[in-house]
Amino acid sequence: MKLDIRFSTFNLKALFGRRWWKTTVVVLIALAVMVRLGIWQLDRLEQRRAFNARVQAQLDQPPLDLSDRILDADLEQMEFREVVVLGEYDHNAEVALRNQAWNNRFGVHLITPLRIAGSDRAILVDRGWIPFEEFEDGDWSEFAEPGLVEVRGMLRVSQNQPTIGFRSDPTPAPGSEPRKAWNILNVDYIAGQVADPLLPVYIQQAPEAAWTRLPYRSLPQIELSEGPHLGYAIQWFAFALILGTGYPLFVRKQEMEIPDPARSSQASAESNQVHDLPVWKGGHDKV
């Protein structure tokens, strides 16, 4: 019974005693970090589910006819929706988007303002990829598409932050020379060097079976899975559980290996009593 009471009351005293308190603090911090990481992964999972639902809702919509009557709609909430529009390209305001690849070849994408038919506004169109050599040449007239064209593609929102490992573009200064190449497709920045008012979104032009020449067109590969977030959350919570239960057991084991002075004194006293008992030497009593 005394041993059971000792086991049940030693934990806090031992964990926060002189020998273990520093390690206990480190373990508590580690537990807090692990639990927070697990919660963060659950938050990421909810964000991913919300993103998937939003994208799937747009993919399920019929193609949007981008005519004058729809231009004042909240187009930024329609990202990834299929779109079709008629207009004429302004190749004089055409720019390039750096750091683009096609079949492991380095190049750029041509970004061209499209004046929307029946409107005084324009929208940027990502017309596709050309090799870096063609970009360096500076003459992109061979890729021009004159006259009225029909563009089919996917609505995309403006890129305000570069992806990891890439640089952003400096804010254009008033009166500065137009830039011919950009690191990210920031509609607000590019709008400063385009004559027509730009919509806040752009179109990523879809490939067509009949279009076999440059620029090569493509649509983004959208992954609508939940990703590894749930597995990561379970992993972090499992680590916290293992550490939270294993550490006290380890401390108890270490403490049990330390001799108990009370038990040692009792054992010593019992040993002395055994040695003090009279010893019978044998023999027979006389009659």
PyMOL commands that set and color helices and strands:
alter all, ss='L'
color gray80, all
select helices_A, chain A and resi 2-15+21-59+68-70+75-78+91-93+132-137+141-143+187-191+229-256+261-276
alter helices_A, ss='H'
color red, helices_A
select strands_A, chain A and resi 64-65+82-89+95-102+105-116+122-131+148-157+181-182+198-205
alter strands_A, ss='S'
color yellow, strands_A
deselect
rebuild
show_as cartoon
